[in-house]
Amino acid sequence: MCELFHKFMMGLRDFVKDYFLGFWDYETPKVMVVKNKTLGVIYRGVQFLVITYFIWYVFISEKAYQETETRPESSVYTLMKGTAVHGDDILDTVEYVRPSEGGDVISTILRREVTYDQKQGTCAEHFMVANANCTRDSDCVQGEVDFDGHGRRTGRCVQYYNHTFKTCEIQTWCPIERYAVVREQALVEAINFTVFIRNSIHFPGFKVLRGNIKDISNPKEMRRFLNKCHYDKETEPYCPNFRLGYIAAQAREDFSELCKTGGVIGVFINWNCNLDLDYSYCQPTYSFRRLDLRKDQASSGYYYRFAKYYSREGVESRTLIKAYGIRLDVIVHGHAGKFSPIPTIISTVTAMTSVGICTIICDWIMLTFIDKNEVYSDRKFDEVIKEPTVPKAPELSFINSYGSNHSDLSDGVQL
């Protein structure tokens, strides 16, 4: 056991020693010209792809030479305009718009379901509510509240209005909505209602403030322009008035279907500004998309309830209104960019460094698929070690004497 431990420690010491000494080695690329057309075509092809990627996508498309700002400050103001005739009534914005003047969310009523003259009292529960049908009082639990129902049960079993069957009696606003509701016709004239959307956006990093309304210095001309114009991508890109019919069409929705079920539509205002150009080119673009899920009937559409309260003969009464409509959510996105030397230098260095990928790829192809006989690898990798110099041995001279006391260097000297 001690011998194995000793060998392990010796091996570990040699490994640490070799790693420590090798850590200080210096590696430098070796220039080697390989006369191989296949490898040359691959090398130039990869170079072309890398250079094209950086020039076309990184610098031209993504503008990597710019300093960017993607979180601007934005303000949205909305206003619905239009008048509709509904039967003998004239409806204005107070009747069908919630809120009448809004921020980034505004809705309009397209269809109403009205329950008139409700009062606090007792009446029969709707027969489609779970466990509401009964034959005797013991079938109804006093004080029980069904959250899918309309009120609190009194414990009595009563006749369901003018029908022969019975349901449990409840304490609530009577008559209940599901029994006495009156469904009105859709407000088809709403297709011509207009939504005024004013948007101001500020890029604090670049100190740039822009708006989506045409810049007209004369107040009278500005009012005349706003009263007559309707947004069009080609002819009126600076008009802030949008017809509801145009919004529904751009969102690929049938307006008559929206009148039945309602819906939520997103109005996306996109500011993509290249501040290297004149600031007048910083213009908004609009897109429209329905936000609620149409496939899921439980969560699709848009409606809400509200009531109008009044007193009749000293008794508090109300008219309950279930309103179906279009809700517009205005969502603003902003992106601005301007030339800056720092991102330009970073992107340029990255591009020049990435060209080295071509050499790595071609070396891998050469050593893996082409160098079958290890001809390239022998020339590719060299190890240079500085060896100590060995001193040369001195040359010896042999002198022959012929009985004299002096030396003759001309004879017998080995040169």
N, C-alpha and C positions, 0 to 999 in steps of 0.2 A: 504493500500500500504506500509506504514511504517512497519507494522507487518510482511509482506511477505519479505521485504528487510532485516529486522532484522533476520528472520529465515534463509534466504539465507546466510547472513554473518556468523551466528553462525555455520551453516552446513559447510561452506567453512573453517572456522577456525578449526573445529574439523577434517576435512579432512586433512588439512595441518599439523595439530598437529600429527595425526595418521601416516601420511606419513613420517614426519620428525623423529618420534620415531621409526617407523618400518625400516627406512633406516639404522639405526645402529644395527639392529638385525643380528646375525650371524647364518648362515645355514651350517650344516654339514651333509654329507651322513650318513644314518643309515644302518648298515649291517643287512639284513634280509634274511634268507634262506627260499626259497619257494620250497616246495616239489611238483613240477609240471613238469612232464616229457615233456609235449608239449612246455612249456615255456623254459625249459632247452635245448631242441633240437634247438629251434629258436635262443637262445642266443649263443650257440656254433657254429651254422651255420653262423650267421652274423659275429661272431668273425673270423671264418675261411675265409670268403670272404674278410673282411677288411685286414687281415694279408696277404693273397695271393695277393691282389691288390698291396699292398705296396712293397712286396718282388719281385714279378714278373714284374709288370709294372713300378712302380716308380723307384726301385733301379736297376733292371737288364735291362729292356728295355729302359727306359728313362735316366738311369744313373744319378739320382738326386744327387748323391754324388760328382758330378764333377762340376767344374767351367767351363763355356762354353763361346765360342766366335763365333758369327754368321755373322760378317761383316768383312771378310778378305779383304786384298788388293790383286787385281788380275791384271794380264797383259796378253793380248791375241795378238798373231801374226799369220796371216794366209797367205797362199801362194798356188795358184792353179798351178798344173803342168800337162802337157800333150800336144800332138800335134795331129791335125786332118787334114784329107784330105777332101776338099770340092770342088768337081768338079776338076778343074785344079789348084786350089789354095791350098796352105799349110797354115793352120791357127795355130798360136802359141798363147801364153797367152796374148800378146798385143792385139790380134784381138778379143778374146772372153771373157776376164776377166775384170771386173770392180769392184774395182781397181785391177791393176796387183799385187800389194802387199798391203794387207789391214790389218785392225785391227780386231774388233770383228764382222764385216760384210763384206761378199765377195759374188760376184755373177758371174755366167757364162752364156753366151748366148747359147741357144739350138736351136733357130729358128729365122730367120730374115724375115721381110717384107720390101722391098727396093723400094724407089721411086727415079728413076735416073733423073739426069739433070734438076733439078728445077731452075727456074730463077724468079726474081722479075718482075711481069707484071700483065696483066689482063686475066681472063679466066672464064668459066662458073662454077657457084656453083654446088655442088652435088645435085642431084634431091631429095635425101632423107632428106635434111635439111628443117626444117619447113619454109613455105612461100617462098621457093626458086623457085618453078615452076611459070612460067609467060606466058603471051601471048603478052603483049605490055610493053613499057617502063614505063608506069604509074603504073604498078604492082610492080615496084622495087623502093624503097626509097633510094635516093642518100645519102651516108655517114652512112647508117645504118650498125651496126655490130651485127651479131647473134653469141652469144658465143658458140653455138653448130655448127656453120659453120666454114669456113676456112679463111675468110677475110672480108674486108669492101666493101660494095656494091657501084657500080658506078652510078646506076640509069638506066642502059641499060638492055634490055632483049635480050639475044643472044642464038644462037643454042647450044645445049648441045653436044659439040664435034662432033662426026660423027652420032649422032642420029637426029631424025626429030623433037623432042620436044625442048622446050626452057626453060632456067632457067636464073635467074638474074646473071649479070656479077659482079665479085668481083676482088679486087686488092689484090694479095697475091703471094706466091710462086707457080708458075705454071709449069707443070700441078699439080692439087691437088692430095693429097695422095690417097684418096678413089677411084679415077678413074684410076690412073696410077701405083698403087702399084704392085710389083712383089713379090709373096710369094715363098720363097726358101724352099728347103727340110730341114727337121730337122737334126741336128747334132747328129746322133745316136751314133757316136763314143765317145761322151762325157760321156757315161756310165762308161768308163774306166778312165776318168780323176781322178786325186787324189788331195785331199785338205790337205795341211800340216797345222796342228793346234798346235801351241806351246803355252802352258799355264803355267804361274808361279803364285803361290799363296803364300801369306805371312800372317801368324797369328801374328800380332805384340804383342798381349798380352802374348803369349807363346814363342815368338821369334823363330818361326818355319817357314822355307821357303822350299817349295816343288815344283817340276815340273813334268809334265806329260811325260817326255822323259826318257828313260832308261839311267841310269848313267853308262857311259863307259868312262874310263879315256883316252884311246888311241884315238886320233883324227881320224886316218885312219879307225879304227874299227867302230867309231861312224858314219862316212860318209858312210861306206859300209852298216851299219845297216839301216840308214835312206833311202838309195837309193833302198833297196830291200824289206823292210818290208811293210806290210799292216795290219792295225789294225784288231785284232780279240779278242773277249772278253776272250777266253780261252787260245789261243796260243800266242798272241802278245798284251797283255794289255798295254804295254809301248810304242807301236808304234804310232806316231802322224799322220800317213798317212791314210786318209780315202777315199775310192773309192766313187764316186757319186752314182754309182749303189747300193753300200752297204747302204749308207745313205738313199736313197729313199726306199729301201726294209725295213730297220728298222723303217722308218716312215709309213710303210704300204701304199706306193704310187706306182702307175704304172709309170715307167720312160717314156714310150712312151706317156702317157697322159700329163705328165709334159712338154714334148717337144712341145706339142700343145698350152697349156695355160700358162705354167710357174707356179711357186709356191714359197712360202716362207716356209722354213724348219728351225726349231730351233734345234741347237746342244747344249744340256744341259750337262755341265760338273759339276758333283757333287763330292765335297770333304767332306767325313764324316769320321773324324779322331778321333780315341781314342788314345790320347797321353800318356795314362798309359802304352801302349805297345810300342814296338820299332817304331821309326819314319818311318821305311821302310814299315810298314803296312798302312801308310797313302797314299792310292792310289785313283786315280780318277775313277769314273764310268761315262759312257756316255749313254745318251738317246736321241732319235730323235723324233720329232713330228712336223706335219705341222701346221703352225700358221695362215695362211689365211683361210677364210671361204669358203669351197668348195660349200656349198649349195647356197650361195648367189653369183650368176653369176656376179653381178655388181662389187663386191669387191674381187672376187676370182682371182687366178692367179697372175702372176708378169710379168710386161713388162715396158719398158721405151724407149724413143726416143733420138736419137742423130744424128748429121749431120756431114758430111765430106765436107768441103768447098774447092773450087778451082776456078781458073779463066780460062775461055775459050774465046779466042778472045777479051779479055779486058772486058768481062762481068762476074760478080760474079755468080757462080753457086754452087749448093750443091747436095749431095746425102743424102736423108733422110732415116734413118734406124729405124725401129720399132723392138726392140729386145725382144723376150720372153726367159725367162731363170729361173734358180733356184737361189734364194738368200738364203744364209746361215747366220743365226743370232746365234752367239756363246754366250751363256748365262752361267755364272759361279755362282754356289752356293757353299758356304763353311760353315762347322760346325766342330768345334774342342772342345774337352772336356778333362779335366785333374782333377785328384783327388784334392779336397780341403776340409779342415776340416769344414769350415763355412757352405757350403751347406749340408755337411753330417750331422752336428748337427741339422740344421733346418729341414731336411727331417726326421731324426730320431724322433725328438720331435713331429713333425706333425703326424707321424705314431702312436706314443704312445698315443697322444691325441685323434686321430680318433678312437681308440679302445673304447673310452668312448661312442661312438655313439651306440654301442651294448646295453649298459645299458639303454640309453634313449629310444631306440626302444622297448626293452622288458618291461620297466616300463609302457610305453604307452599301449602296448598290454595287460599287466596284469590289469591295472586300467580301461581300456576301454572295453575289451571283456571278461575277466575272472572274474573280481571282481564284480559280480552281487549283492552280499549281503554286499558289502563294508567291507568285512572281512580284505582284504589286506590293504585298505586305512586307516583303523583305526590303524593298526600297522605300516604303512609306515610313517605317519606324526604324530609327537609328538610336543607339545609346552611346553617348560620348562620355568617357571617363578620363579624367586627368590623372595620368600615371606618373609616379616619381621618376626623375631622370637618373640613369645609372652612369656613374663616372667611367670614362674610358681608361683602359690599362695603358701605361706608358710603353712606347716602342723601345726595344733593346738593340744596341749596336754591338756587333762582334768585330774585334780588332785582332788581326794576326801579326805577330812580331817575328822578325827574322834575325834575331840575335842582336839587334840594335837597341838602344835605350829610349828611342823616341818612337812615336806612332806615326804611321803613314795612313792618313784618312782617305787617300785615293784608292788604296787597295784594301780589300778585305772588309769594307764597310757595307753592311747590308742596308740598302735604302728602301 
